[in-house]
Every structure is written in C-alpha cells, then in structure tokens.
Amino acid sequence: MRGLRVGGSNCFCAILACVQVTHVGDDVNQVGEGTNESGAATRAPQDTNLASDLYALIVFLHKNCNADLFEAVGALDLSLSQIKLLHHLEDQPRELSLKEAAEVVHVSMPAASRMVDDLVRRGFAQRREDEDDRRMKRVCLTEGGRTAIRQLNAARLSGLEQFAQTLTTPERRALANALANLLDRDDIAACRPETLNP
C-alpha cells in the first residue's frame, strides 16, 4: 500500500467525526431524535453528516485496503453469498436449518441448497438430517470452514494494518480514542479479531 495518503482527505474527516461524536455522547441522540408530520422518525443533520463521513472512510478502505482480501477470496473461490453464510454459521450457537440458511443470505431454497452442497463438497460445512424431522436438513461449520473464515479475517486485518501505518501520530491518537469509546459497546467489541479479544 505504498503511496496511501490520508492527510486532509474525507477519510480523516470521518476519523475526526468519530472522535467528535464520542465526546458529544448522549446529547447527539437527544438532538437527533424527531418525527415528521406522519409521525415517522427523522434524521438530524448531524446524523446525516456523520453517516456521510463514515461512508467516505469505508469507501476509501474498500478501495485501497482490500487487495489481500480479494486475493484470499479468489484463492478460496467462494461467492459473496457463501462467505456471508459461513460467517452466519460461525456466529450461530446452533446448526441452521436449510430454510434459515436461505433466509440469512436472502436466496431461494434451491439456491441455498446448491450453495450448501458446494460448501459441503469442499469441506467448509457439514449437513445432516434433523433428529426430530428427517425431512429437515441442518447445516453447521466445519473446521475447514473456520479456517477459511480465519484466512478472510486475516486478509481484512492486513489491509487495515496497512492503512494504520499511513496515519500520522495525531491521526492515530484521534482514531484510537474514538475506537476506544466505541469498543465499550459489547456488540462492537465482539467483532474484534480472535487474537485481540480479551
């Protein structure tokens, strides 16, 4: 990632927006809440601005920090729907039915069946008959599937590490402060890479 610059770009604005919103705290939510004439919730301008700044950062990261991820996806020869299903299987405390698998990746039952067939054939997933209803099939992740997810996550992390190396000391400090506050949320902290989870 040589030549990757952040400096005065929209990405740095997004980082600063993260820092700013973490210092404002609950006041942002109080100001941001409202309804229109029909009673539907409306977005406050600062929410739209923050979303736009976060969008700039995410697009920048996708465009500039995903070379390793694309290489890993190509090597594994997985579709985006298959990757999404593997992640859902990893997150579930139990096996999914084929119907549930179709629902989480928003595909038809026949498409989900073909997708699972391919994952099973390649050793990423396992399928078995339900003990109570033999017509129902259950799907779970195999160790091969977990290894594939670890490879994808390592590739994502590699791109982000390359981005972090481009930050100046003040930018790094500002981003670290913003993330420290956001990582107080359990749902966000749970997404940290395995090696960084306490």
Rosetta silent file (secondary structure, phi, psi, omega in degrees, C-alpha in Angstrom):
SEQUENCE: MRGLRVGGSNCFCAILACVQVTHVGDDVNQVGEGTNESGAATRAPQDTNLASDLYALIVFLHKNCNADLFEAVGALDLSLSQIKLLHHLEDQPRELSLKEAAEVVHVSMPAASRMVDDLVRRGFAQRREDEDDRRMKRVCLTEGGRTAIRQLNAARLSGLEQFAQTLTTPERRALANALANLLDRDDIAACRPETLNP
SCORE:     score description
SCORE:     0.000 S_00000001
   1 L     0.000   42.078  178.973    0.000    0.000    0.000 S_00000001
   2 L   -66.224  146.494  176.891    2.725    2.472   -0.815 S_00000001
   3 L    81.666    1.647  178.742    1.547    5.984   -1.511 S_00000001
   4 L   -72.485  116.692 -177.128   -1.606    5.597    0.518 S_00000001
   5 L  -118.949  141.916  177.842   -2.290    9.049    1.922 S_00000001
   6 L  -110.614  -56.434  175.050   -4.911   10.149    4.392 S_00000001
   7 L    35.542 -119.603 -176.068   -3.871   13.688    5.344 S_00000001
   8 L   -92.603   17.972 -175.875   -6.677   16.166    4.638 S_00000001
   9 L   -72.635  173.822  176.780   -8.898   13.684    2.826 S_00000001
  10 H   -60.188  -27.251 -179.244  -12.510   12.841    3.597 S_00000001
  11 H   -63.860  -41.298  179.500  -11.193    9.820    5.487 S_00000001
  12 H   -67.441  -35.024  175.493   -9.534   11.983    8.099 S_00000001
  13 H   -59.933  -39.228  179.207  -12.781   13.959    8.387 S_00000001
  14 H   -65.352  -40.069  178.068  -14.526   10.669    9.117 S_00000001
  15 H   -61.778  -46.916  179.363  -11.995    9.834   11.818 S_00000001
  16 H   -63.445  -36.175  177.936  -12.491   13.242   13.410 S_00000001
  17 H   -62.344  -39.584  176.866  -16.263   12.813   13.181 S_00000001
  18 H   -60.772  -44.314 -179.992  -15.933    9.574   15.138 S_00000001
  19 H   -63.548  -44.064 -177.333  -13.927   11.363   17.800 S_00000001
  20 H   -62.225  -45.005 -176.742  -16.370   14.245   17.901 S_00000001
  21 H   -68.430  -30.441  179.294  -19.441   12.064   18.301 S_00000001
  22 H   -71.565  -26.840  177.202  -17.855   10.065   21.109 S_00000001
  23 H   -80.888  -30.546 -179.414  -17.258   13.279   23.052 S_00000001
  24 H   -72.238  -37.154  174.963  -20.761   14.619   22.442 S_00000001
  25 L    67.059 -134.255 -172.654  -22.292   11.385   23.753 S_00000001
  26 H   -67.208  -21.740 -179.105  -25.986   11.268   24.570 S_00000001
  27 H   -60.298  -33.600  179.413  -26.576   14.862   23.527 S_00000001
  28 H   -63.124  -44.401 -179.805  -26.329   13.828   19.874 S_00000001
  29 H   -63.927  -39.285 -178.160  -29.094   11.277   20.296 S_00000001
  30 H   -66.757  -42.478 -179.898  -31.330   13.749   22.091 S_00000001
  31 H   -71.819  -35.433 -173.168  -30.936   16.417   19.422 S_00000001
  32 H   -73.245  -19.820 -176.219  -31.099   13.896   16.589 S_00000001
  33 L   -80.560  139.374  177.675  -34.445   12.417   17.513 S_00000001
  34 L  -172.849  171.759  177.023  -37.545   13.843   15.879 S_00000001
  35 E  -133.852  153.656  174.523  -40.638   12.980   13.888 S_00000001
  36 L   -93.192 -170.708 -175.618  -42.176   14.333   10.724 S_00000001
  37 L   -60.863  -31.271 -178.906  -45.857   15.108   10.159 S_00000001
  38 L   -83.508   -2.242  179.911  -46.710   11.429    9.689 S_00000001
  39 L    90.284   -0.223  179.392  -45.001   10.515   12.984 S_00000001
  40 L   -77.057  148.231  179.585  -42.076    8.759   11.296 S_00000001
  41 E   -65.831  142.379  178.076  -38.608    9.236   12.762 S_00000001
  42 L  -116.017  157.803  178.018  -36.447   11.820   11.006 S_00000001
  43 L   -95.131  135.249  174.940  -32.681   12.106   10.780 S_00000001
  44 L   -76.799  152.592 -179.588  -30.963   15.115   12.256 S_00000001
  45 H   -54.737  -38.003 -178.369  -28.420   16.889   10.004 S_00000001
  46 H   -67.287  -29.278  175.233  -25.513   15.804   12.232 S_00000001
  47 H   -66.827  -43.177  178.691  -26.542   12.141   11.783 S_00000001
  48 H   -64.231  -42.517  179.084  -26.523   12.575    8.004 S_00000001
  49 H   -64.211  -44.037  179.192  -23.164   14.345    8.127 S_00000001
  50 H   -63.153  -43.687  178.620  -21.662   11.663   10.353 S_00000001
  51 H   -61.022  -40.208  178.943  -23.027    8.907    8.095 S_00000001
  52 H   -64.677  -40.450  179.101  -21.529   10.672    5.052 S_00000001
  53 H   -67.890  -42.039  176.864  -18.139   10.939    6.751 S_00000001
  54 H   -63.996  -38.539  177.331  -18.210    7.290    7.811 S_00000001
  55 H   -59.212  -44.075  179.576  -19.219    6.373    4.254 S_00000001
  56 H   -59.169  -43.922  179.957  -16.155    8.236    2.922 S_00000001
  57 H   -64.993  -45.628 -177.964  -13.870    6.302    5.257 S_00000001
  58 H   -64.494  -42.832  178.607  -15.452    2.930    4.474 S_00000001
  59 H   -63.004  -42.749  178.097  -15.319    3.518    0.704 S_00000001
  60 H   -58.481  -47.479 -179.138  -11.674    4.592    0.994 S_00000001
  61 H   -63.080  -41.265  178.928  -10.821    1.453    2.965 S_00000001
  62 H   -63.973  -39.550 -177.281  -12.695   -0.767    0.488 S_00000001
  63 H   -74.205  -33.946 -169.456  -10.932    0.811   -2.472 S_00000001
  64 H  -111.930  -12.161 -171.880   -7.435    0.905   -1.009 S_00000001
  65 L  -124.108   17.831 -174.359   -7.116   -1.790    1.651 S_00000001
  66 L  -112.000    9.566 -177.667   -8.748   -4.883    0.193 S_00000001
  67 H   -57.439  -45.419 -179.978   -6.073   -6.300   -2.134 S_00000001
  68 H   -65.063  -37.056  179.747   -5.221   -9.083    0.338 S_00000001
  69 H   -66.210  -46.205  179.893   -8.919   -9.809    0.906 S_00000001
  70 H   -61.748  -37.084  177.517   -9.664  -10.091   -2.815 S_00000001
  71 H   -64.520  -42.117  179.576   -6.690  -12.409   -3.195 S_00000001
  72 H   -66.112  -41.714  178.541   -7.956  -14.596   -0.326 S_00000001
  73 H   -62.763  -42.771  178.617  -11.488  -14.684   -1.771 S_00000001
  74 H   -62.950  -40.732 -179.234  -10.061  -15.635   -5.161 S_00000001
  75 H   -66.717  -37.083 -179.914   -7.917  -18.381   -3.657 S_00000001
  76 H   -79.700  -19.306  179.990  -10.884  -19.834   -1.756 S_00000001
  77 L    55.096   51.181  179.053  -13.118  -19.470   -4.842 S_00000001
  78 L  -111.473  145.785  173.077  -16.163  -18.535   -2.755 S_00000001
  79 L   -79.559  163.608  177.993  -19.128  -16.384   -3.775 S_00000001
  80 H   -62.104  -36.505  177.903  -20.127  -13.439   -1.579 S_00000001
  81 H   -64.933  -38.643  177.789  -23.270  -15.345   -0.549 S_00000001
  82 H   -66.165  -41.095  177.754  -21.165  -18.319    0.525 S_00000001
  83 H   -62.001  -44.131  179.130  -18.864  -16.061    2.549 S_00000001
  84 H   -60.887  -42.385  179.628  -21.887  -14.457    4.193 S_00000001
  85 H   -65.281  -41.947  177.809  -23.321  -17.879    5.039 S_00000001
  86 H   -58.277  -42.683  178.710  -20.023  -19.071    6.525 S_00000001
  87 H   -64.735  -40.042  177.734  -19.970  -16.005    8.790 S_00000001
  88 H   -64.674  -40.875  178.593  -23.581  -16.626    9.861 S_00000001
  89 H   -63.692  -36.880  178.925  -22.797  -20.258   10.614 S_00000001
  90 H   -65.639  -36.846 -175.028  -19.817  -19.162   12.695 S_00000001
  91 H   -79.344  -15.926 -174.715  -21.950  -16.722   14.706 S_00000001
  92 L   -83.283  138.445  175.867  -24.739  -19.194   15.485 S_00000001
  93 L   -77.607   -7.228 -177.654  -24.753  -21.157   18.752 S_00000001
  94 L  -141.924  170.043  175.650  -26.596  -23.988   16.932 S_00000001
  95 L   -68.418  149.949  176.168  -26.908  -25.538   13.499 S_00000001
  96 E   -98.243  145.932  169.825  -29.106  -23.739   10.973 S_00000001
  97 E   -74.177  161.865  178.738  -31.869  -25.385    9.020 S_00000001
  98 H   -60.682  -37.507  178.124  -31.556  -25.091    5.250 S_00000001
  99 H   -62.656  -44.252  178.070  -34.541  -22.705    5.320 S_00000001
 100 H   -63.685  -39.189  177.889  -32.796  -20.489    7.903 S_00000001
 101 H   -61.202  -42.295  178.385  -29.618  -20.551    5.809 S_00000001
 102 H   -62.762  -40.092 -177.766  -31.617  -19.360    2.785 S_00000001
 103 H   -68.251  -39.731 -175.432  -33.187  -16.571    4.836 S_00000001
 104 H   -71.707  -25.341  178.425  -29.940  -15.201    6.286 S_00000001
 105 H  -106.217    4.620  174.985  -28.322  -14.850    2.850 S_00000001
 106 L    57.851   51.778  174.450  -31.569  -13.828    1.097 S_00000001
 107 L  -129.497  166.372  178.009  -31.654  -16.564   -1.535 S_00000001
 108 L   -70.684  163.676  177.462  -34.249  -19.129   -2.571 S_00000001
 109 H   -59.672  -44.965  178.481  -34.292  -22.588   -1.025 S_00000001
 110 H   -61.681  -39.081  178.836  -32.972  -24.229   -4.226 S_00000001
 111 H   -66.198  -40.893  178.489  -30.137  -21.657   -4.415 S_00000001
 112 H   -64.399  -39.172  179.557  -29.317  -22.214   -0.728 S_00000001
 113 H   -62.698  -43.414  178.132  -29.304  -25.974   -1.272 S_00000001
 114 H   -65.162  -40.761  179.931  -26.822  -25.651   -4.162 S_00000001
 115 H   -62.631  -45.998 -179.937  -24.680  -23.251   -2.131 S_00000001
 116 H   -66.849  -39.659  176.846  -24.596  -25.611    0.860 S_00000001
 117 H   -54.414  -45.354 -178.593  -23.904  -28.593   -1.437 S_00000001
 118 H   -66.097  -42.592  179.139  -20.794  -26.796   -2.709 S_00000001
 119 H   -63.936  -39.347  178.538  -19.645  -25.830    0.807 S_00000001
 120 H   -66.409  -46.408 -179.024  -20.138  -29.426    1.999 S_00000001
 121 H   -58.159  -33.508 -176.682  -18.322  -30.864   -1.045 S_00000001
 122 L   -94.401    2.294  174.110  -15.362  -28.583   -0.341 S_00000001
 123 L    83.858   13.402 -179.858  -15.252  -29.349    3.383 S_00000001
 124 L   -89.918  -22.368 -178.359  -16.362  -25.906    4.646 S_00000001
 125 E  -141.959  163.503  178.164  -19.735  -27.027    6.019 S_00000001
 126 E  -128.370  139.710  178.983  -21.493  -30.179    7.178 S_00000001
 127 E  -124.186  141.650  178.122  -25.114  -31.106    6.567 S_00000001
 128 E  -146.850  164.264  176.296  -27.179  -33.711    8.385 S_00000001
 129 E   -75.515  144.028  175.520  -30.789  -34.739    8.840 S_00000001
 130 L   -66.854  139.025 -177.133  -32.660  -33.218   11.765 S_00000001
 131 L   -66.692  -32.655 -177.499  -33.118  -35.768   14.572 S_00000001
 132 L   -91.487  -29.318 -178.271  -36.795  -34.882   15.082 S_00000001
 133 L  -135.659  100.515 -173.406  -37.792  -34.230   11.467 S_00000001
 134 L   -66.619  -15.243  177.250  -35.841  -36.233    8.887 S_00000001
 135 L   -74.620  -22.339 -177.027  -37.217  -34.056    6.079 S_00000001
 136 L   -90.898  136.771  177.292  -35.326  -31.080    7.523 S_00000001
 137 E  -105.105  140.583  177.865  -31.618  -30.612    6.878 S_00000001
 138 E  -114.264  143.765 -175.711  -29.301  -28.905    9.353 S_00000001
 139 E  -125.228  137.284  174.840  -26.074  -27.103    8.404 S_00000001
 140 E  -141.493  166.363  179.642  -23.038  -26.271   10.529 S_00000001
 141 E   -80.678  144.309  172.702  -19.499  -25.062   10.034 S_00000001
 142 L  -100.770  175.478  175.997  -16.582  -27.498    9.860 S_00000001
 143 H   -62.883  -33.423  175.406  -13.018  -26.841   10.948 S_00000001
 144 H   -62.783  -38.243  176.765  -12.267  -26.213    7.266 S_00000001
 145 H   -66.706  -40.455  177.069  -14.939  -23.519    7.242 S_00000001
 146 H   -63.934  -38.358  177.485  -13.478  -21.924   10.360 S_00000001
 147 H   -63.658  -41.571  178.177  -10.051  -21.941    8.719 S_00000001
 148 H   -61.451  -42.684  178.856  -11.494  -20.202    5.641 S_00000001
 149 H   -64.058  -41.871  177.846  -13.059  -17.518    7.844 S_00000001
 150 H   -61.289  -38.416  178.121   -9.763  -17.024    9.679 S_00000001
 151 H   -64.087  -43.025  179.349   -8.000  -16.574    6.320 S_00000001
 152 H   -65.945  -42.797  179.803  -10.550  -13.956    5.222 S_00000001
 153 H   -65.474  -38.717  177.791  -10.352  -12.129    8.549 S_00000001
 154 H   -63.977  -37.610  178.496   -6.538  -12.126    8.439 S_00000001
 155 H   -67.478  -41.154  176.428   -6.677  -10.620    4.949 S_00000001
 156 H   -61.055  -46.176 -177.552   -9.099   -7.897    6.111 S_00000001
 157 H   -63.260  -38.145  179.277   -6.876   -7.144    9.104 S_00000001
 158 H   -59.576  -44.464  178.499   -3.785   -6.944    6.905 S_00000001
 159 H   -62.982  -39.837  179.709   -5.377   -4.207    4.782 S_00000001
 160 H   -70.478  -33.995  175.716   -6.381   -2.236    7.864 S_00000001
 161 H   -64.257  -39.261  177.504   -2.881   -2.565    9.319 S_00000001
 162 H   -63.426  -40.023  176.646   -1.522   -1.094    6.080 S_00000001
 163 H   -63.323  -44.890 -178.522   -3.972    1.801    6.436 S_00000001
 164 H   -60.144  -32.962 -179.855   -2.950    2.352   10.082 S_00000001
 165 H   -68.429  -18.389  179.827    0.693    2.626    9.004 S_00000001
 166 L   -86.356  -10.117 -175.464   -0.198    5.648    6.840 S_00000001
 167 L   -77.280  144.236  172.354   -1.632    7.637    9.758 S_00000001
 168 L   -75.060  168.688  179.294    0.286   10.445   11.396 S_00000001
 169 H   -59.772  -46.350  177.951    0.736   10.324   15.171 S_00000001
 170 H   -62.757  -39.198  178.457   -2.146   12.800   15.807 S_00000001
 171 H   -63.963  -42.948 -179.735   -4.415   10.890   13.390 S_00000001
 172 H   -62.681  -42.815 -179.756   -3.552    7.591   15.043 S_00000001
 173 H   -64.482  -44.100 -179.292   -4.220    9.035   18.504 S_00000001
 174 H   -62.889  -44.017  179.992   -7.563   10.538   17.431 S_00000001
 175 H   -66.223  -42.123  179.481   -8.701    7.292   15.816 S_00000001
 176 H   -61.080  -40.610  179.176   -7.571    5.202   18.804 S_00000001
 177 H   -64.713  -43.299  179.550   -9.534    7.461   21.180 S_00000001
 178 H   -63.359  -44.902 -177.931  -12.684    7.224   19.050 S_00000001
 179 H   -67.957  -34.452  178.918  -12.417    3.460   18.747 S_00000001
 180 H   -59.321  -42.168  178.662  -11.753    3.016   22.469 S_00000001
 181 H   -67.826  -43.381 -178.990  -15.120    4.636   23.216 S_00000001
 182 H   -66.819  -33.215 -179.161  -16.948    2.665   20.549 S_00000001
 183 L   -74.478   -2.846  170.289  -15.379   -0.600   21.731 S_00000001
 184 L   -69.478  -19.731  176.579  -17.083   -0.091   25.089 S_00000001
 185 L   -78.867  124.726 -177.994  -20.145   -1.425   23.246 S_00000001
 186 H   -58.989  -38.096 -177.238  -20.229   -5.222   23.612 S_00000001
 187 H   -66.505  -30.115  177.106  -21.713   -5.717   20.126 S_00000001
 188 H   -81.588  -44.546 -179.124  -18.765   -3.884   18.550 S_00000001
 189 H   -60.095  -31.869 -179.478  -16.108   -5.355   20.839 S_00000001
 190 L   -65.081  -16.639 -178.763  -17.352   -8.862   19.966 S_00000001
 191 L   -91.345    0.559  177.465  -16.220   -8.283   16.370 S_00000001
 192 L   -62.341  151.351  176.655  -12.552   -7.852   17.251 S_00000001
 193 L   -57.519  150.764 -176.564  -10.219  -10.434   15.688 S_00000001
 194 H   -50.118  -43.223 -174.503   -9.845  -13.617   17.759 S_00000001
 195 H   -70.479  -15.836 -178.083   -6.272  -12.813   18.746 S_00000001
 196 H  -104.841   -4.197  178.496   -7.294   -9.407   20.122 S_00000001
 197 L   -75.325  133.723 -179.581  -10.318  -10.465   22.149 S_00000001
 198 L   -65.886    0.000    0.000   -9.614  -10.381   25.910 S_00000001
